[in-house]
C-alpha cells in the first residue's frame, strides 16, 4: 500500500515537472521571438515589445523563485557595498532576559560538616556573614489540578428552628463540577495559546485529570453564555470610534459533512477589536459587522467595502455612507513584490518610505491633532504629488508586476490621501492586521470550528482576548473577572478599558 502511494506521488511530481518544463520552454521561445522583433522594430512598436519582454522576464523569474519565495515585504538590496566585507560583524547572542514578573525564591547552600575543615591547615571554617556567591536559574512549577470540597456551614435558630446555610461559591454551570478558573484556563489555552481541546485533554490526563473534550467544550459554551453581553458591548464600543480598521481572513466550518469556508471579519479601534464569523465575504457580510457605521474605515482595496459605501451613498433613506481610507502598507507591498523584476519600482518604495518617515517624526515629537495635519500637508503632500506624477508617467503592461502595483494604487487613490484631511487616520491598517494574526495562528492549529455554536464561541473569545491585549491587560485575568461579575449579576458588561481604569 505504501509503495503504491509512493509511486503515485512520484508520477504526479514527474507530470508537474514536465508541465513546468514545457511552460518554461514556451516562455523562453516567446522571449527569443520578441527579442528578434525588437531588433528591427522602431518607434512605439519597439516600446511595446520592450514592455512585453519585461513581462516575460518577470514570469520566468517568478517561476524560478516560486519554490524559494522571500518575504513579500522584505526589500532586496540593490547591490552589496564595496566595503561590506570590512564591516565589523554584529555581536551575536544576548544577555539574560530580565524576568520582572517571576517571583524570586532564595535557596542558601551550605557546606557539609565534613567539608567545613580548612583544606590548607585543617582548622575550622567560620561563616563569612553576609558574603555569598550568587547565581540564578529559571525553574518550573508544574501545573496541577485538585478537587476543592466546599463545606457550607448550616445554622439553626434557637427560637424557631429556622435553618440558614452559608452561600456557595460562584458557579459557571449550576450544579457543575468545574470552576470558573478552570473554564478560563481552557479558553485561554485554546484561543490565546492555540491548543485544540483534544490536545488539552491529553495534557490534563498526564497531570492526573481524566476529562473529555466534550466536557471542555461545555465549559467554553457556558462562558459564552455569561460573556455574550460583554461581547455585544465591545462591538458597540468599537463602532462608536470615529476611525476604525477593517479586515477579513478565512475560517473553516468542519462539522457539516464537508468543510466549508467562512470568513472572520474584524473591526478595530485604538483600544479594542471585535470579530464576527460569516459564511460570506460580500458587502452584505461587511454590513453585518459594520452595521450603520458612518465614520472612517481604514481598509485595503477589497471591493466589498467600496460596494458598501457606494450602496449607502445611493440610498438616501438608509444610514450615511462611511468614508474609506486605504492602507499604504498594501500599496508598498505590491511595489516591493515588483521590485526584483523592475528596479524602477524602488522609486515608489522610497517615496512611500518618506511618508512613513513623516509619521515617525510626528510620533517622536508627540505631534497630533491639527499640528499633525499641518505637518502632513507640509511634508507628505509634496511626496504624494511626486509619487502620483511618477505613476502617471510610468509605462507598464497592466498585467506586469509594476503595472499591477500602479493600477492598484491608482484605483484607490482618493482613499490613500484621506489621511491628509483627518489626523486620526493612520497611514496603514497594520493595527487591525496585527489583531487578526492570532485568529490566523489559531486556524492553523485547530483548523476552525465544528458547529455554528463553535463559530459564535470563537468570535467571542478572540474578541475579548485580543481586546484585552490591545488594552494592555492580561487576557486570562480579564476573562476571569468579566465572568465572575457576570455570574454575580447576570447581564453585567465588563470592558477591558473599564477594568483597567477601575
Phi and psi in degrees as a GROMACS rama.xvg file:
@    title "Ramachandran Plot"
@    xaxis  label "Phi"
@    yaxis  label "Psi"
@TYPE xy
-65.4026  -40.0677  UNK-2
-65.7871  -37.9542  UNK-3
-64.4562  -43.7552  UNK-4
-63.6705  -39.3848  UNK-5
-66.1538  -41.9244  UNK-6
-64.1784  -37.8089  UNK-7
-63.2583  -43.6856  UNK-8
-64.2378  -40.3595  UNK-9
-63.8571  -40.5634  UNK-10
-64.971  -40.3672  UNK-11
-63.6551  -43.2987  UNK-12
-62.3285  -38.3449  UNK-13
-64.3734  -41.7534  UNK-14
-64.5497  -42.0051  UNK-15
-62.4601  -42.5598  UNK-16
-62.1067  -41.4872  UNK-17
-62.8977  -41.4177  UNK-18
-62.8033  -41.3576  UNK-19
-65.2059  -39.565  UNK-20
-63.8631  -43.8472  UNK-21
-62.1843  -44.1742  UNK-22
-64.1937  -39.7566  UNK-23
-65.361  -41.6837  UNK-24
-62.0702  -40.7579  UNK-25
-62.5568  -44.1319  UNK-26
-63.3289  -41.8023  UNK-27
-67.3144  -39.053  UNK-28
-64.7991  -41.5269  UNK-29
-62.9621  -39.0193  UNK-30
-64.1805  -42.0281  UNK-31
-64.3963  -39.5405  UNK-32
-64.2997  -46.1687  UNK-33
-67.1321  -36.0062  UNK-34
-63.8352  -40.6009  UNK-35
-64.1782  -41.5068  UNK-36
-66.199  -36.323  UNK-37
-63.3852  -32.3526  UNK-38
-62.839  -27.0347  UNK-39
-110.498  -5.24342  UNK-40
-82.1297  159.576  UNK-41
-138.476  161.331  UNK-42
62.7885  -139.769  UNK-43
-64.5328  -31.8452  UNK-44
-62.7213  -40.5598  UNK-45
-63.8551  -40.5364  UNK-46
-64.6535  -41.2897  UNK-47
-65.1735  -42.7698  UNK-48
-62.5002  -37.0795  UNK-49
-63.091  -39.4419  UNK-50
-65.3984  -39.938  UNK-51
-65.6216  -37.5037  UNK-52
-65.0573  -39.7175  UNK-53
-59.8536  -43.4127  UNK-54
-63.633  -41.8518  UNK-55
-63.7167  -41.3241  UNK-56
-62.4366  -37.5498  UNK-57
-63.7678  -45.4919  UNK-58
-63.2389  -40.8074  UNK-59
-64.7372  -42.3943  UNK-60
-66.6945  -37.3876  UNK-61
-64.2732  -38.2095  UNK-62
-61.2394  -41.2045  UNK-63
-68.1538  -31.6744  UNK-64
-90.4006  -8.48875  UNK-65
-55.8451  -39.8655  UNK-66
-78.9827  -18.5963  UNK-67
-130.489  52.879  UNK-68
-68.0029  140.22  UNK-69
-87.3124  168.724  UNK-70
-59.0976  134.66  UNK-71
-64.7845  -21.3689  UNK-72
-106.523  3.70652  UNK-73
-91.7032  125.335  UNK-74
-83.2056  140.514  UNK-75
-88.0921  137.022  UNK-76
-65.011  139.041  UNK-77
-65.5857  -41.5079  UNK-78
-158.831  158.292  UNK-79
-82.0938  129.767  UNK-80
-57.9641  149.159  UNK-81
-62.4692  -34.4524  UNK-82
-101.434  23.3211  UNK-83
-61.9411  -37.4432  UNK-84
-69.0018  -20.2668  UNK-85
-90.2424  -7.01124  UNK-86
-68.6684  138.455  UNK-87
-65.6779  140.493  UNK-88
-72.9026  141.882  UNK-89
-65.8291  144.156  UNK-90
-66.0422  130.809  UNK-91
-94.3558  161.513  UNK-92
79.3334  -179.159  UNK-93
-157.689  163.2  UNK-94
-78.7224  179.536  UNK-95
-64.5254  138.69  UNK-96
-75.5736  132.353  UNK-97
-68.6817  125.85  UNK-98
-109.879  79.8297  UNK-99
-71.7674  -24.521  UNK-100
-88.191  -9.76114  UNK-101
-86.7828  138.513  UNK-102
-69.2693  153.024  UNK-103
-110.763  126.689  UNK-104
-115.973  123.707  UNK-105
-94.4927  132.188  UNK-106
-122.382  121.732  UNK-107
-96.4884  126.756  UNK-108
-104.036  131.589  UNK-109
-122.593  158.67  UNK-110
-73.0697  147.135  UNK-111
-66.5819  158.113  UNK-112
-56.4678  -38.0179  UNK-113
-67.6898  -21.8946  UNK-114
-96.9043  3.44437  UNK-115
-86.5062  15.0429  UNK-116
-99.041  139.401  UNK-117
-63.5777  128.768  UNK-118
-70.2293  -13.806  UNK-119
-91.5977  -49.7721  UNK-120
-117.036  -10.3048  UNK-121
87.6172  -0.71491  UNK-122
-71.1014  172.217  UNK-123
-76.7452  140.362  UNK-124
-92.3725  124.694  UNK-125
-97.8519  152.192  UNK-126
-71.196  131.126  UNK-127
-86.9182  102.31  UNK-128
-58.6729  128.173  UNK-129
77.75  5.80104  UNK-130
-108.335  122.756  UNK-131
-141.555  156.275  UNK-132
-102.612  121.015  UNK-133
-110.213  146.386  UNK-134
-151.176  162.545  UNK-135
-125.767  152.769  UNK-136
-145.14  147.555  UNK-137
-87.8287  123.368  UNK-138
-112.213  168.764  UNK-139
-126.532  136.778  UNK-140
-108.214  114.521  UNK-141
-64.6632  137.984  UNK-142
-63.7029  142.264  UNK-143
-139.144  157.184  UNK-144
-115.379  153.29  UNK-145
-146.842  158.647  UNK-146
-99.2564  120.902  UNK-147
-99.3239  114.144  UNK-148
-93.8684  111.665  UNK-149
-88.4024  121.691  UNK-150
-112.848  106.003  UNK-151
-90.1839  114.221  UNK-152
-65.4676  138.219  UNK-153
-101.996  144.291  UNK-154
-127.608  145.698  UNK-155
-131.589  136.39  UNK-156
-71.4885  133.885  UNK-157
-74.8217  -15.3968  UNK-158
-92.1748  -54.3722  UNK-159
-113.931  3.93555  UNK-160
66.8243  17.241  UNK-161
-65.2401  145.102  UNK-162
-114.374  134.17  UNK-163
-123.753  146.515  UNK-164
-125.663  140.917  UNK-165
-57.2291  147.273  UNK-166
-66.1718  145.609  UNK-167
-81.3106  162.571  UNK-168
-70.6788  163.483  UNK-169
-62.0352  131.949  UNK-170
-114.937  132.044  UNK-171
-66.7565  -46.3071  UNK-172
-121.779  128.626  UNK-173
-58.2975  122.623  UNK-174
78.8661  2.44846  UNK-175
-73.569  164.16  UNK-176
-104.176  -11.6979  UNK-177
-109.854  141.101  UNK-178
-79.367  167.231  UNK-179
-61.6356  -41.8513  UNK-180
-60.8184  -39.0587  UNK-181
-64.5474  -46.628  UNK-182
-61.3165  -41.9213  UNK-183
-65.9847  -34.2616  UNK-184
-61.9069  -42.8476  UNK-185
-64.0265  -43.3507  UNK-186
-64.5125  -44.1853  UNK-187
-64.59  -41.2056  UNK-188
-62.5635  -36.153  UNK-189
-82.9065  -48.2787  UNK-190
-97.4609  -9.76572  UNK-191
-111.325  -41.525  UNK-192
-99.319  -3.57424  UNK-193
64.3639  36.6651  UNK-194
-98.7531  117.93  UNK-195
-58.7196  157.735  UNK-196
-62.6084  -36.6111  UNK-197
-63.432  -38.4276  UNK-198
-67.898  -39.0545  UNK-199
-63.518  -43.2086  UNK-200
-60.8521  -40.0716  UNK-201
-65.9123  -40.6737  UNK-202
-63.4929  -43.5697  UNK-203
-64.0979  -36.6177  UNK-204
-63.8243  -38.1411  UNK-205
-64.6652  -24.3135  UNK-206
-97.8402  11.2133  UNK-207
101.012  -1.90226  UNK-208
-105.332  120.124  UNK-209
-95.6564  108.43  UNK-210
-142.92  146.881  UNK-211
-95.391  160.259  UNK-212
-65.434  -30.6318  UNK-213
-63.9762  -40.2253  UNK-214
-63.5905  -41.2626  UNK-215
-63.4862  -41.4471  UNK-216
-63.8249  -37.841  UNK-217
-58.1322  -36.029  UNK-218
-67.2994  -40.213  UNK-219
-65.3453  -41.8363  UNK-220
-66.4598  -35.639  UNK-221
-67.1092  -41.4245  UNK-222
-58.8644  -43.7521  UNK-223
-57.0035  -42.201  UNK-224
-62.0483  -40.397  UNK-225
-75.5284  -31.0665  UNK-226
-98.2519  -1.0001  UNK-227
-58.3262  -41.9297  UNK-228
-59.8329  -36.989  UNK-229
-66.8096  -39.6208  UNK-230
-60.633  -46.9823  UNK-231
-62.7095  -39.1221  UNK-232
-67.3733  -37.0052  UNK-233
-63.548  -39.0663  UNK-234
-59.153  -48.415  UNK-235
-63.4247  -39.0741  UNK-236
-60.5286  -44.4886  UNK-237
-63.4096  -42.808  UNK-238
-74.3767  -7.53067  UNK-239
-85.939  -7.84513  UNK-240
-75.397  140.785  UNK-241
-67.4334  -24.5687  UNK-242
-134.1  129.078  UNK-243
-131.905  158.94  UNK-244
-103.846  148.407  UNK-245
-133.757  141.335  UNK-246
-158.228  169.859  UNK-247
-150.888  152.21  UNK-248
-148.065  166.726  UNK-249
-79.1746  158.518  UNK-250
-148.342  157.136  UNK-251
-114.604  140.84  UNK-252
-113.61  113.228  UNK-253
-110.18  -1.46502  UNK-254
-100.889  22.9818  UNK-255
-112.563  25.768  UNK-256
89.6036  -33.4459  UNK-257
-143.64  153.322  UNK-258
-76.4862  127.761  UNK-259
-117.421  151.531  UNK-260
-89.7555  130.163  UNK-261
-117.666  178.123  UNK-262
-132.418  131.726  UNK-263
-92.0423  112.609  UNK-264
-94.642  137.168  UNK-265
-127.862  144.199  UNK-266
-130.181  130.56  UNK-267
-132.615  135.763  UNK-268
-116.992  -168.387  UNK-269
-69.2733  -23.362  UNK-270
-128.981  10.9546  UNK-271
-164.43  164.489  UNK-272
-144.858  146.437  UNK-273
-127.878  144.792  UNK-274
-122.372  146.692  UNK-275
-138.915  132.269  UNK-276
-101.363  124.714  UNK-277
-129.518  153.424  UNK-278
-78.328  -8.54374  UNK-279
-124.301  157.276  UNK-280
-115.668  26.5965  UNK-281
-87.1806  176.579  UNK-282
-63.909  -32.941  UNK-283
-63.6851  -38.2808  UNK-284
-66.9786  -39.0618  UNK-285
-61.6172  -39.5686  UNK-286
-66.4014  -28.5614  UNK-287
-70.7284  -29.4683  UNK-288
-91.9997  -33.4137  UNK-289
-84.1016  -17.7197  UNK-290
52.1956  -127.85  UNK-291
-96.2256  23.4322  UNK-292
-59.5768  132.302  UNK-293
-127.824  14.8362  UNK-294
-84.2992  -146.513  UNK-295
-104.234  128.571  UNK-296
-108.727  120.713  UNK-297
-91.4667  123.386  UNK-298
-154.126  176.63  UNK-299
-86.6251  -166.736  UNK-300
-87.779  16.8027  UNK-301
-61.4135  134.916  UNK-302
-68.6539  -17.6922  UNK-303
-62.5245  -38.1442  UNK-304
-69.802  -40.7396  UNK-305
-63.3733  -42.1655  UNK-306
-64.9483  -41.7157  UNK-307
-60.6965  -46.3171  UNK-308
-64.1521  -39.6727  UNK-309
-65.5266  -43.8068  UNK-310
-62.254  -38.4325  UNK-311
-74.0652  -30.1371  UNK-312
-66.8904  -34.2683  UNK-313
-80.0832  -18.2548  UNK-314
-102.607  96.7626  UNK-315
-67.4637  -22.3294  UNK-316
-87.4628  -13.637  UNK-317
-89.6772  -172.762  UNK-318
-65.9961  154.061  UNK-319
-60.1076  152.133  UNK-320
-77.3342  141.275  UNK-321
-74.5758  158.582  UNK-322
-92.711  133.763  UNK-323
-99.7616  127.528  UNK-324
-117.533  121.981  UNK-325
-95.0934  161.121  UNK-326
-92.0283  124.313  UNK-327
-74.8664  -22.7901  UNK-328
-65.1324  -36.5245  UNK-329
-67.2423  -39.0302  UNK-330
-64.6265  -46.922  UNK-331
-59.7998  -39.5656  UNK-332
-59.2497  -39.8146  UNK-333
-69.5203  -37.7566  UNK-334
-70.0351  -35.3819  UNK-335
-64.7605  -38.6799  UNK-336
-65.7351  -31.6647  UNK-337
-81.5597  -21.0323  UNK-338
-59.4369  -38.3409  UNK-339
-60.8361  -23.8208  UNK-340
-103.97  -21.2819  UNK-341
-137.056  98.5281  UNK-342
-60.5765  -26.2041  UNK-343
-68.7589  -14.1937  UNK-344
-64.5168  -21.1622  UNK-345
-63.7904  -24.7164  UNK-346
-63.5177  -43.1925  UNK-347
-65.9387  -41.8382  UNK-348
-61.5612  -40.9768  UNK-349
-64.8246  -41.3208  UNK-350
-67.3143  -38.7019  UNK-351
-64.2825  -35.3236  UNK-352
-60.9163  -33.9993  UNK-353
-65.1981  -36.0871  UNK-354
-63.1383  -42.462  UNK-355
-67.9938  -31.386  UNK-356
-64.598  -36.0597  UNK-357
-64.7046  -43.1451  UNK-358
-65.3298  -37.517  UNK-359
-65.431  -39.3331  UNK-360
-61.4695  -41.4312  UNK-361
-64.7546  -43.2277  UNK-362
-63.6619  -42.1542  UNK-363
-62.9696  -36.6537  UNK-364
-97.0044  4.60533  UNK-365
65.9415  33.988  UNK-366
-89.5913  129.987  UNK-367
-152.035  -176.78  UNK-368
62.8298  -142.542  UNK-369
-64.8387  -30.4817  UNK-370
-64.4619  -36.0398  UNK-371
-67.3087  -41.5896  UNK-372
-59.5088  -42.8936  UNK-373
-63.0072  -43.0583  UNK-374
-62.5993  -43.2787  UNK-375
-62.685  -40.442  UNK-376
-73.0661  -27.5467  UNK-377
-76.9122  -40.8296  UNK-378
-110.743  -37.2955  UNK-379
-81.167  -36.7668  UNK-380
-58.691  -46.2648  UNK-381
-59.8956  -35.1816  UNK-382
-66.4347  -41.6801  UNK-383
-63.1721  -41.3736  UNK-384
-63.826  -40.0175  UNK-385
-66.108  -42.7234  UNK-386
-65.5825  -41.8049  UNK-387
-62.2226  -44.0344  UNK-388
-63.4611  -38.9822  UNK-389
-63.8487  -43.0536  UNK-390
-63.4576  -42.0781  UNK-391
-69.1723  -29.9288  UNK-392
-85.6819  -18.0727  UNK-393
-75.1804  133.059  UNK-394
-103.224  125.442  UNK-395
-159.353  149.604  UNK-396
-68.9773  138.291  UNK-397
-58.1536  -27.9463  UNK-398
-89.5305  -3.89784  UNK-399
-78.7167  164.444  UNK-400
-58.6372  -45.9228  UNK-401
-73.1352  -31.8424  UNK-402
-65.6305  -39.3696  UNK-403
-64.4999  -42.6827  UNK-404
-63.6078  -44.4447  UNK-405
-66.3822  -43.7472  UNK-406
-62.4296  -38.6961  UNK-407
-63.5003  -48.518  UNK-408
-64.8548  -40.4298  UNK-409
-64.9977  -36.6722  UNK-410
-69.5766  -24.5565  UNK-411
-117.945  20.9423  UNK-412
-55.9405  -43.5852  UNK-413
-56.2897  -37.2304  UNK-414
-74.7876  -27.3353  UNK-415
-71.2097  -26.0203  UNK-416
-99.2674  6.77686  UNK-417
-63.1506  -28.1082  UNK-418
-65.9991  -15.0587  UNK-419
-72.281  -19.6214  UNK-420
-106.601  -8.40554  UNK-421
-142.023  115.128  UNK-422
-67.6593  -16.1404  UNK-423
-82.8157  -13.6553  UNK-424
-81.5688  120.715  UNK-425
-77.7547  170.019  UNK-426
-74.2882  -24.0525  UNK-427
-144.946  178.487  UNK-428
-107.481  29.6067  UNK-429
-65.1719  -31.4038  UNK-430
-61.537  -41.9794  UNK-431
-67.7287  -39.4612  UNK-432
-65.8096  -36.242  UNK-433
-66.545  -38.2795  UNK-434
-66.9025  -29.0295  UNK-435
-89.4118  -3.89975  UNK-436
-65.2613  -38.0689  UNK-437
-61.6455  -36.7154  UNK-438
-62.909  -43.1543  UNK-439
-65.0113  -38.4692  UNK-440
-68.3365  -41.3763  UNK-441
-60.6359  -39.4196  UNK-442
-61.1305  -36.8232  UNK-443
-71.2439  -27.9576  UNK-444
-89.3355  -46.2538  UNK-445
-116.713  14.1246  UNK-446
70.1521  -19.0656  UNK-447
142.175  -146.235  UNK-448
-125.01  158.271  UNK-449
-108.063  1.13069  UNK-450
-160.136  168.12  UNK-451
-62.5348  -36.9446  UNK-452
-64.2902  -35.1629  UNK-453
-63.1284  -36.2541  UNK-454
-63.2099  -42.4526  UNK-455
-64.6902  -44.0307  UNK-456
-65.3203  -42.8869  UNK-457
-61.2392  -45.8185  UNK-458
-60.6336  -42.5762  UNK-459
-67.2455  -47.8826  UNK-460
-64.705  -44.3773  UNK-461
-63.4746  -36.9004  UNK-462
-61.7372  -50.1284  UNK-463
-67.1558  -43.0946  UNK-464
-72.7474  -42.4626  UNK-465
-69.8352  -33.4785  UNK-466
-65.6188  -39.2847  UNK-467
-62.5189  -40.8554  UNK-468
-63.4982  -42.3199  UNK-469
-63.0638  -38.6685  UNK-470
-77.7376  -6.29921  UNK-471
80.6422  26.559  UNK-472
-111.988  144.937  UNK-473
-61.8261  118.083  UNK-474
-58.1989  -38.0555  UNK-475
-65.2617  -44.4611  UNK-476
-65.1394  -39.6559  UNK-477
-63.8752  -43.5364  UNK-478
-62.427  -43.247  UNK-479
-63.4393  -46.9856  UNK-480
-65.7355  -43.0854  UNK-481
-63.2875  -37.3837  UNK-482
-69.2212  -45.2657  UNK-483
-62.1608  -39.6905  UNK-484
-65.4955  -38.7931  UNK-485
-69.8645  -34.0155  UNK-486
-69.4877  -42.9988  UNK-487
-65.0784  -39.4794  UNK-488
-135.303  91.636  UNK-489
-51.4197  135.636  UNK-490
92.1771  -4.0017  UNK-491
-64.5746  135.265  UNK-492
-105.451  130.927  UNK-493
-128.865  100.179  UNK-494
-82.1485  148.286  UNK-495
-57.9226  -40.0072  UNK-496
-65.5793  -35.8621  UNK-497
-67.7811  -42.3747  UNK-498
-64.0252  -37.5129  UNK-499
-66.7244  -44.2574  UNK-500
-72.1517  -27.5994  UNK-501
